[in-house]
Amino acid sequence: MKALRFAVLVGLLLLQAAAGQGQPTAPRPWGEWTTWGDQGQGTYQNPVLPADYSDVDCIRVGEDYYAISSTFQFSPGMVVLHSRDLVNWTIQGHVISDLTQIGPELSWNRMNRTGKGVWAGAIRHHDGKFWVYFGTPDEGYFMSTAPTAAGPWTALHPVLKAAGWDDCCPFWDEDGQGYLVGTNFRDGYKIHLFRLTADGRDLVPESDRVIYQSKGSEASKLYKINGYYCHLFSEVKPEGRALMMERARHIYGPYEPARQLSHAEKANHEPNQGGLVQTPQGDWYFLTHHGSGGDWSGRILSLLPVTWQDGYPILGAVGPDGIGTMAWAGKKPLPNAPVVTPQTSDDFTAATLGPQWEWNYQPRPGKWSLTEKRGHLRLHAFPPLEPDNLLKAGNTLTQRSMRTRANEAVVRIDLRGMADGQQAGLCHFGSPKYASLGVVSRGSARILEFSTGQDTTPGPVLKGKSLWLKSTWGLDGKSQYSYSLNGKTYTPFGTPYQLVWGAYRGDRIGLYSYNNKAEAGYVDVDFFHYEHSGPSQ
């Protein structure tokens, strides 16, 4: 693999890690994290993952930590992450191999769930299995199980067939009885508690009880800690969304008045949904996304230390009022765990795509292949649902863009299989905005073209059989495309493009192939190499 090496910048002013858990740390201007994650010597800086891993939940099983993150209309769905220390994460796989198990609107020939689809869920380990429950705003609650977090995951089973529900979480009590908590956002954000059937696959309807309701109350998690049933959730206060907890001696209550665990911090994009987890050493942490959105990098992940006060977990640095605030640095739960980051590059030599890849909607069978030309990804072309609309093209493969100091994505494409009317290339994928640099085939001519969806800039006619395309961007999210005819010398092309947030998602880097005229043509992708600045060590 032709890895790019990023030089270490000398003279950067580094934020110092906190000397102890729950202590205040110097604030960081949003998005200006020249360092992130593992800093060596047993310390870390937030964010621990500067990319769009939204609606996170997290558990520990033995010495390992597992997290899940929502994926909306992207397939495969519900990404699973693995870590040894809550700071260094890799992608384990996905829960949902076929989104049409949820419904036909998530398929390549409908594409009618942008910003919907797979919303927040929860992961638990019970009875020797991993369990994931999640919601979709239109179809209801679903669940799946697997012997390991890597799978294989069972086919989805509908738990509740109704629109308007989100943010569900299962809980099994010491007697083996299972429960499910979740929000009916269409009915005033009432949080309901149900008993589960013995197999965990269905709700017991007559057990339904509302245990909380407030403005925007959702993101529920249930725990039993020190004899208390602890209901963690978020709600909207005048200053923004904050994390709350109510607790009771019996799971159906009565619950004590809810206590605020963290301040709503607009400047820090509201860390407000995640998983509470205890290390083998007895320390507690909260893995959270920054949930207010509106940022091109999406809802990134941070790790907050937890301080217990009066039986409640205070999240982050404890303020003078006893309520948590954002902690930008801390001690790693496992000091000597190796530095790793989520997978990015792919040479397409394996039998399957790397777990970093997710299609925009469930892809069309038979229109992509890793075997038709060994060592390449073949992307066939067929008409999009709307002409010249990348958002409605059924063969677009994406992964998350990182917000680091320096990012470079390079792809080499073999053009010899292209047909008249076909377009293929490299894109920054968002909704409703996107930008691409690729090739347009008109008759026998292949022409370079930069597009923002609204405007196009034609380039030179390409004579060779191969083309290298590149995008570079930094912390500001301004991408510059360039191209090469030999893989060595690159020429910038197109105007700088500002990466964007849209449909609850941050930017994605991707590959595309479609044909406005016919089901004809293909490109062979030799490699996709994406390198970014890593955590300082």
C-alpha positions as CSV (number, residue, x, y, z in Angstrom):
1,M,0.0,0.0,0.0
2,K,1.4,3.3,-1.1
3,A,1.0,5.1,2.3
4,L,1.6,8.8,2.5
5,R,3.7,10.0,5.3
6,F,2.6,13.1,7.2
7,A,5.5,15.1,8.7
8,V,5.2,16.0,12.3
9,L,4.7,19.8,12.6
10,V,7.2,21.3,15.1
11,G,6.3,24.1,17.4
12,L,2.6,23.4,17.7
13,L,1.1,24.5,21.1
14,L,-0.4,21.3,22.6
15,L,-3.2,21.3,25.1
16,Q,-2.0,19.6,28.3
17,A,-3.9,16.5,29.4
18,A,-5.7,16.8,32.7
19,A,-3.7,15.7,35.8
20,G,-6.8,13.8,37.1
21,Q,-10.2,12.6,36.0
22,G,-13.0,15.2,36.0
23,Q,-10.8,18.2,36.2
24,P,-11.3,21.3,34.1
25,T,-9.2,21.5,30.9
26,A,-8.4,24.3,28.6
27,P,-11.1,25.0,26.0
28,R,-10.4,24.3,22.4
29,P,-11.9,26.4,19.6
30,W,-14.3,24.2,17.7
31,G,-12.7,22.3,14.9
32,E,-9.2,23.5,15.5
33,W,-7.9,20.3,17.0
34,T,-4.4,20.0,15.5
35,T,-4.1,17.0,17.7
36,W,-6.7,14.5,18.8
37,G,-7.1,11.1,20.4
38,D,-4.2,9.2,21.8
39,Q,-1.4,11.6,22.9
40,G,1.0,9.0,24.3
41,Q,2.1,8.7,27.9
42,G,-1.3,7.5,29.0
43,T,-3.2,10.6,28.0
44,Y,-5.8,11.6,25.3
45,Q,-7.3,14.7,23.8
46,N,-10.9,15.1,22.5
47,P,-12.2,14.4,20.1
48,V,-11.1,10.8,20.1
49,L,-12.7,10.3,16.7
50,P,-13.0,13.5,14.6
51,A,-15.5,12.0,12.1
52,D,-19.2,11.4,11.8
53,Y,-20.0,8.6,14.3
54,S,-23.4,9.8,15.3
55,D,-25.8,8.5,18.0
56,V,-23.1,6.4,19.6
57,D,-23.7,3.7,22.3
58,C,-20.9,1.8,24.0
59,I,-20.4,-1.3,26.2
60,R,-17.6,-3.3,27.7
61,V,-17.4,-7.1,27.4
62,G,-14.4,-8.5,29.3
63,E,-11.4,-6.4,28.3
64,D,-12.9,-5.1,25.1
65,Y,-15.2,-2.1,24.3
66,Y,-17.7,-2.1,21.5
67,A,-19.7,0.8,20.1
68,I,-22.4,1.3,17.5
69,S,-23.2,4.3,15.4
70,S,-26.2,5.2,13.3
71,T,-25.9,5.1,9.5
72,F,-29.2,6.5,8.1
73,Q,-29.7,5.4,4.4
74,F,-26.2,4.1,4.0
75,S,-25.6,0.4,3.5
76,P,-24.4,-1.8,5.2
77,G,-26.2,-0.3,8.2
78,M,-25.4,0.3,11.9
79,V,-21.6,0.4,12.1
80,V,-19.8,-1.5,14.9
81,L,-16.6,-0.2,16.4
82,H,-14.0,-1.9,18.6
83,S,-11.5,-0.6,21.1
84,R,-9.2,-1.8,23.9
85,D,-9.1,1.6,25.7
86,L,-12.1,3.7,24.6
87,V,-9.7,6.1,22.8
88,N,-8.3,4.0,19.9
89,W,-11.0,2.6,17.6
90,T,-11.3,0.5,14.5
91,I,-14.3,-0.6,12.5
92,Q,-15.5,-4.1,13.3
93,G,-18.3,-4.4,10.8
94,H,-22.0,-3.7,10.5
95,V,-25.2,-5.1,11.9
96,I,-27.4,-4.8,8.8
97,S,-26.2,-6.3,5.5
98,D,-29.5,-5.5,3.6
99,L,-31.4,-2.4,4.3
100,T,-34.4,-3.6,2.4
101,Q,-35.2,-5.8,5.5
102,I,-36.4,-2.5,6.9
103,G,-38.4,-1.5,3.9
104,P,-38.2,-1.0,0.1
105,E,-37.7,2.8,0.3
106,L,-34.1,2.1,1.3
107,S,-33.3,0.4,-2.0
108,W,-31.3,1.8,-5.0
109,N,-34.6,1.9,-7.0
110,R,-36.5,4.1,-4.5
111,M,-34.0,6.2,-2.5
112,N,-36.7,7.7,-0.4
113,R,-35.2,7.8,3.1
114,T,-32.3,10.3,3.0
115,G,-31.7,11.5,6.5
116,K,-34.0,8.7,7.8
117,G,-33.3,5.0,7.8
118,V,-31.2,3.6,10.6
119,W,-31.3,6.1,13.5
120,A,-29.9,5.6,17.1
121,G,-29.7,2.3,18.8
122,A,-28.1,0.5,21.7
123,I,-25.8,-2.5,21.9
124,R,-25.8,-4.9,24.9
125,H,-24.2,-8.3,25.7
126,H,-26.7,-10.8,27.3
127,D,-27.0,-14.5,27.5
128,G,-23.7,-15.0,25.6
129,K,-24.8,-12.9,22.7
130,F,-24.5,-9.4,21.4
131,W,-27.9,-7.6,21.0
132,V,-28.6,-4.5,19.0
133,Y,-31.9,-2.6,19.0
134,F,-32.5,0.5,16.9
135,G,-35.2,2.6,15.5
136,T,-36.2,4.1,12.1
137,P,-38.5,7.1,12.2
138,D,-40.9,5.7,9.6
139,E,-40.9,1.9,10.2
140,G,-40.3,1.4,14.0
141,Y,-38.0,-0.6,16.2
142,F,-35.8,-3.6,15.0
143,M,-33.4,-5.9,16.7
144,S,-30.6,-8.4,15.8
145,T,-28.2,-10.7,17.6
146,A,-24.8,-12.2,16.9
147,P,-22.3,-14.5,18.7
148,T,-19.6,-11.9,18.3
149,A,-19.6,-8.2,17.6
150,A,-18.1,-9.0,14.2
151,G,-21.2,-11.1,13.4
152,P,-22.8,-12.9,11.7
153,W,-25.8,-10.9,12.7
154,T,-29.3,-12.4,12.4
155,A,-31.8,-11.1,10.0
156,L,-33.6,-8.1,11.4
157,H,-36.7,-8.7,13.4
158,P,-39.4,-5.9,13.9
159,V,-40.0,-5.2,17.5
160,L,-42.5,-2.4,17.1
161,K,-44.1,-1.6,13.7
162,A,-45.0,2.1,14.1
163,A,-43.8,5.4,12.9
164,G,-42.7,8.2,15.2
165,W,-40.4,6.3,17.6
166,D,-36.7,6.6,18.2
167,D,-33.7,6.0,20.5
168,C,-34.6,2.6,22.0
169,C,-32.5,0.7,24.5
170,P,-32.8,-2.8,26.0
171,F,-32.1,-3.8,29.6
172,W,-32.1,-7.2,31.3
173,D,-32.6,-7.4,35.0
174,E,-30.8,-9.8,37.3
175,D,-33.8,-12.2,37.1
176,G,-33.4,-12.4,33.3
177,Q,-36.5,-10.3,32.5
178,G,-35.8,-7.9,29.6
179,Y,-37.2,-4.4,29.1
180,L,-37.1,-1.8,26.3
181,V,-37.2,1.9,26.7
182,G,-37.8,4.4,23.9
183,T,-39.3,7.7,22.9
184,N,-42.5,8.4,20.9
185,F,-41.4,11.7,19.5
186,R,-44.7,12.2,17.6
187,D,-46.6,12.1,20.9
188,G,-44.8,14.9,22.8
189,Y,-41.5,13.0,23.3
190,K,-43.0,10.6,25.9
191,I,-40.5,8.0,27.0
192,H,-42.1,4.5,27.3
193,L,-40.9,1.4,29.1
194,F,-42.0,-2.0,28.0
195,R,-41.3,-5.6,29.1
196,L,-39.8,-7.8,26.5
197,T,-40.9,-11.4,25.7
198,A,-38.5,-14.1,27.0
199,D,-36.7,-14.3,23.7
200,G,-36.2,-10.5,23.5
201,R,-37.8,-10.3,20.1
202,D,-41.2,-8.6,21.0
203,L,-42.8,-6.2,23.3
204,V,-45.4,-7.2,25.9
205,P,-48.1,-4.5,25.0
206,E,-49.9,-4.4,28.4
207,S,-46.6,-3.6,30.1
208,D,-46.3,-0.2,28.5
209,R,-45.8,2.7,30.8
210,V,-44.6,6.3,30.3
211,I,-41.7,6.9,32.7
212,Y,-40.7,10.5,31.6
213,Q,-41.8,13.3,29.3
214,S,-40.2,16.7,28.7
215,K,-39.2,18.9,25.7
216,G,-37.2,16.7,23.4
217,S,-36.7,13.9,25.9
218,E,-34.9,11.0,24.1
219,A,-31.5,9.3,23.8
220,S,-32.5,6.9,26.6
221,K,-30.3,4.3,28.2
222,L,-31.1,2.0,31.2
223,Y,-28.6,0.7,33.7
224,K,-28.8,-0.9,37.2
225,I,-26.0,0.6,39.4
226,N,-25.7,0.1,43.1
227,G,-29.3,-1.2,43.4
228,Y,-30.8,1.7,41.5
229,Y,-32.5,1.6,38.1
230,C,-30.8,4.5,36.3
231,H,-32.5,6.1,33.3
232,L,-30.1,8.2,31.4
233,F,-31.6,10.5,28.7
234,S,-31.3,14.0,27.2
235,E,-33.8,16.9,27.0
236,V,-33.9,20.4,25.6
237,K,-33.5,23.2,28.0
238,P,-33.6,27.0,27.1
239,E,-29.8,26.9,26.7
240,G,-29.7,23.7,24.6
241,R,-29.8,19.9,25.0
242,A,-28.4,18.5,28.2
243,L,-28.0,15.0,29.7
244,M,-30.2,14.0,32.6
245,M,-30.8,11.0,34.8
246,E,-33.7,9.8,36.9
247,R,-33.4,6.8,39.2
248,A,-35.6,4.4,41.2
249,R,-35.5,1.3,43.4
250,H,-38.0,-0.4,41.1
251,I,-37.8,-0.3,37.3
252,Y,-41.3,1.1,36.9
253,G,-40.7,3.6,39.6
254,P,-41.5,5.8,41.3
255,Y,-38.5,7.7,40.0
256,E,-36.8,10.4,41.9
257,P,-36.8,13.9,40.3
258,A,-34.4,14.0,37.3
259,R,-31.0,15.4,37.9
260,Q,-28.9,17.3,35.3
261,L,-25.6,15.6,34.6
262,S,-24.1,18.0,32.1
263,H,-24.5,21.6,30.9
264,A,-25.8,22.2,27.4
265,E,-22.8,23.7,25.7
266,K,-23.6,25.2,22.3
267,A,-20.0,26.2,21.7
268,N,-19.0,22.6,22.1
269,H,-21.8,21.3,19.9
270,E,-23.6,19.8,22.8
271,P,-22.1,16.4,23.8
272,N,-25.4,14.8,24.6
273,Q,-25.9,11.2,23.6
274,G,-23.8,8.1,24.2
275,G,-22.9,5.2,26.5
276,L,-21.9,5.0,30.1
277,V,-19.3,2.4,30.7
278,Q,-17.1,1.1,33.6
279,T,-13.5,-0.1,33.1
280,P,-12.2,-3.3,34.7
281,Q,-10.4,-1.1,37.1
282,G,-13.6,0.5,38.3
283,D,-13.3,3.9,36.5
284,W,-16.3,5.3,34.6
285,Y,-16.4,7.1,31.3
286,F,-19.0,8.4,28.9
287,L,-18.5,8.0,25.2
288,T,-20.6,10.7,23.4
289,H,-21.2,12.3,20.1
290,H,-21.4,16.1,19.8
291,G,-25.0,16.2,18.9
292,S,-26.1,19.6,17.7
293,G,-24.9,19.0,14.1
294,G,-24.5,21.7,11.6
295,D,-20.8,21.0,11.2
296,W,-19.2,19.5,8.0
297,S,-17.4,16.8,10.0
298,G,-20.7,15.5,11.5
299,R,-21.3,14.4,15.0
300,I,-17.8,13.5,16.2
301,L,-16.9,11.4,19.2
302,S,-15.4,12.5,22.6
303,L,-14.7,10.6,25.7
304,L,-15.7,12.2,29.0
305,P,-14.5,11.1,32.5
306,V,-17.3,10.4,34.9
307,T,-17.3,11.5,38.6
308,W,-20.0,10.0,40.9
309,Q,-21.6,12.5,43.3
310,D,-24.5,11.6,45.5
311,G,-25.2,8.5,43.5
312,Y,-25.3,10.3,40.1
313,P,-22.7,10.2,37.3
314,I,-21.4,13.8,36.5
315,L,-20.2,13.8,32.9
316,G,-16.9,15.6,32.1
317,A,-15.3,18.3,34.3
318,V,-17.4,18.9,37.5
319,G,-18.4,22.6,37.7
320,P,-18.9,24.7,40.8
321,D,-22.6,23.9,40.6
322,G,-22.0,20.1,40.5
323,I,-22.9,19.8,36.9
324,G,-20.6,18.5,34.2
325,T,-18.9,20.6,31.5
326,M,-16.8,19.6,28.5
327,A,-13.4,18.0,29.3
328,W,-11.0,18.2,26.4
329,A,-8.3,16.0,27.8
330,G,-7.9,13.1,30.2
331,K,-6.1,9.9,31.2
332,K,-6.5,6.8,29.0
333,P,-8.4,4.0,30.6
334,L,-5.6,1.6,29.5
335,P,-2.3,3.5,29.3
336,N,-0.3,1.2,27.0
337,A,-2.9,0.3,24.4
338,P,-1.6,0.7,20.9
339,V,-2.5,3.7,18.7
340,V,-5.0,2.7,16.0
341,T,-7.5,4.6,13.8
342,P,-10.5,3.5,11.7
343,Q,-9.7,1.9,8.4
344,T,-9.7,4.1,5.3
345,S,-7.6,2.9,2.3
346,D,-8.5,-0.1,0.1
347,D,-6.6,-1.9,-2.6
348,F,-9.6,-4.1,-3.5
349,T,-7.5,-7.3,-3.3
350,A,-9.7,-8.9,-0.6
351,A,-12.8,-11.0,-1.1
352,T,-15.0,-8.3,0.5
353,L,-15.0,-4.5,0.7
354,G,-13.3,-3.0,3.7
355,P,-15.6,-2.3,6.6
356,Q,-15.1,1.5,6.2
357,W,-17.3,1.5,3.0
358,E,-21.0,2.2,2.9
359,W,-23.1,2.6,-0.2
360,N,-25.6,5.4,-0.6
361,Y,-28.8,3.2,-0.2
362,Q,-28.9,-0.6,-0.7
363,P,-26.8,-1.2,-3.9
364,R,-28.1,-3.0,-6.9
365,P,-27.0,-6.6,-7.1
366,G,-24.7,-7.5,-9.9
367,K,-23.7,-3.9,-10.7
368,W,-20.4,-4.0,-8.7
369,S,-17.7,-6.6,-8.4
370,L,-14.4,-7.5,-6.8
371,T,-13.9,-10.5,-9.0
372,E,-14.6,-9.4,-12.6
373,K,-11.1,-7.9,-12.6
374,R,-9.0,-9.2,-9.8
375,G,-7.5,-6.5,-7.6
376,H,-10.0,-3.9,-8.7
377,L,-13.4,-2.7,-7.8
378,R,-15.6,-2.7,-10.9
379,L,-18.5,-0.2,-10.8
380,H,-21.0,-0.7,-13.6
381,A,-23.1,2.3,-14.7
382,F,-26.9,2.6,-15.0
383,P,-29.3,5.5,-15.1
384,P,-29.9,7.4,-11.8
385,L,-33.4,8.0,-10.6
386,E,-32.9,11.7,-11.7
387,P,-30.5,12.6,-14.5
388,D,-27.2,14.2,-13.5
389,N,-28.1,13.9,-9.8
390,L,-25.4,12.1,-7.8
391,L,-27.7,11.9,-4.8
392,K,-30.0,9.7,-6.9
393,A,-27.3,7.5,-8.5
394,G,-27.4,3.9,-7.3
395,N,-23.7,3.0,-7.4
396,T,-22.1,5.5,-5.1
397,L,-19.7,4.1,-2.5
398,T,-18.8,6.3,0.5
399,Q,-16.9,6.5,3.8
400,R,-16.6,9.1,6.5
401,S,-14.3,12.1,6.0
402,M,-12.0,12.9,8.9
403,R,-11.5,16.4,10.3
404,T,-7.7,16.4,10.8
405,R,-4.9,18.8,10.0
406,A,-4.1,17.2,6.6
407,N,-6.2,14.8,4.5
408,E,-5.5,13.3,1.1
409,A,-7.6,10.8,-0.8
410,V,-6.3,9.4,-4.1
411,V,-8.0,7.0,-6.5
412,R,-6.7,5.4,-9.7
413,I,-9.4,4.6,-12.2
414,D,-9.1,2.5,-15.4
415,L,-11.3,4.2,-18.0
416,R,-11.3,1.6,-20.8
417,G,-14.7,0.2,-20.0
418,M,-16.6,3.5,-20.1
419,A,-19.6,3.9,-22.5
420,D,-21.3,6.9,-24.0
421,G,-23.2,8.8,-21.4
422,Q,-21.3,7.4,-18.4
423,Q,-19.9,9.5,-15.6
424,A,-17.5,8.3,-13.0
425,G,-15.0,9.6,-10.5
426,L,-14.3,10.9,-7.0
427,C,-16.8,12.9,-4.9
428,H,-17.4,14.6,-1.7
429,F,-20.9,13.4,-0.9
430,G,-23.4,15.3,1.1
431,S,-27.1,16.2,0.9
432,P,-28.3,18.4,-0.7
433,K,-24.8,19.6,-1.7
434,Y,-21.9,17.7,-3.2
435,A,-18.9,18.1,-5.4
436,S,-17.1,15.7,-7.8
437,L,-14.2,15.4,-10.1
438,G,-14.5,12.8,-12.7
439,V,-14.8,11.7,-16.3
440,V,-17.8,12.2,-18.7
441,S,-18.0,10.0,-21.7
442,R,-19.4,11.6,-24.8
443,G,-19.3,9.4,-27.8
444,S,-15.7,8.3,-28.1
445,A,-14.4,11.3,-26.1
446,R,-13.6,11.2,-22.4
447,I,-13.6,14.6,-20.8
448,L,-12.5,15.7,-17.3
449,E,-15.3,17.5,-15.5
450,F,-15.7,19.2,-12.1
451,S,-19.2,19.5,-10.8
452,T,-21.0,20.9,-7.7
453,G,-24.3,19.6,-8.8
454,Q,-25.4,23.1,-9.9
455,D,-22.4,24.1,-11.9
456,T,-19.9,22.2,-14.1
457,T,-16.5,23.0,-15.3
458,P,-15.2,21.0,-18.3
459,G,-11.6,20.1,-18.6
460,P,-9.3,18.5,-21.1
461,V,-10.1,15.5,-23.3
462,L,-8.3,12.5,-21.8
463,K,-6.3,10.2,-24.1
464,G,-4.9,7.7,-21.7
465,K,-6.4,4.5,-20.3
466,S,-6.0,5.5,-16.6
467,L,-6.7,8.6,-14.5
468,W,-5.6,9.5,-11.0
469,L,-8.0,11.8,-9.0
470,K,-7.2,13.5,-5.7
471,S,-8.9,15.5,-3.0
472,T,-7.1,17.3,-0.2
473,W,-8.6,19.2,2.7
474,G,-7.7,20.4,6.2
475,L,-9.4,21.4,9.4
476,D,-11.4,24.1,7.6
477,G,-13.0,21.5,5.4
478,K,-12.1,23.2,2.1
479,S,-11.4,20.6,-0.5
480,Q,-9.2,21.1,-3.6
481,Y,-9.5,18.5,-6.3
482,S,-6.6,17.7,-8.7
483,Y,-5.9,15.1,-11.4
484,S,-2.9,13.3,-12.8
485,L,-2.2,11.3,-16.0
486,N,0.8,9.5,-14.6
487,G,0.2,9.2,-10.8
488,K,3.1,11.6,-10.1
489,T,2.3,15.1,-11.2
490,Y,-1.0,16.5,-10.2
491,T,-2.8,19.5,-11.6
492,P,-5.4,21.3,-9.4
493,F,-8.8,21.5,-11.1
494,G,-12.1,23.1,-10.1
495,T,-12.7,25.7,-7.4
496,P,-12.2,24.9,-3.7
497,Y,-15.3,23.3,-2.3
498,Q,-16.5,23.8,1.3
499,L,-17.5,20.4,2.8
500,V,-21.0,20.6,4.3
501,W,-23.4,19.2,6.8
502,G,-26.8,18.0,5.5
503,A,-29.6,15.4,6.3
504,Y,-28.1,14.8,9.7
505,R,-24.8,13.7,8.2
506,G,-21.2,15.1,7.9
507,D,-19.2,15.0,4.7
508,R,-18.3,11.7,3.0
509,I,-15.6,10.9,0.4
510,G,-16.8,8.5,-2.2
511,L,-16.7,6.9,-5.7
512,Y,-19.4,7.0,-8.2
513,S,-20.4,5.6,-11.6
514,Y,-23.7,6.2,-13.5
515,N,-25.0,6.7,-17.0
516,N,-27.8,9.0,-17.9
517,K,-28.4,7.3,-21.3
518,A,-28.4,3.6,-20.7
519,E,-27.3,0.6,-18.6
520,A,-23.8,0.6,-20.2
521,G,-20.2,1.0,-19.2
522,Y,-18.0,0.4,-16.2
523,V,-14.9,1.7,-14.5
524,D,-12.3,-0.4,-12.7
525,V,-10.9,1.2,-9.5
526,D,-7.4,0.0,-8.9
527,F,-7.0,1.6,-5.4
528,F,-8.4,4.2,-3.0
529,H,-5.8,5.6,-0.7
530,Y,-6.9,7.9,2.1
531,E,-4.3,9.2,4.5
532,H,-4.9,11.8,7.3
533,S,-3.0,13.3,10.2
534,G,-3.1,11.0,13.1
535,P,-2.9,11.6,16.9
536,S,0.3,13.0,18.2
537,Q,2.5,10.4,19.9
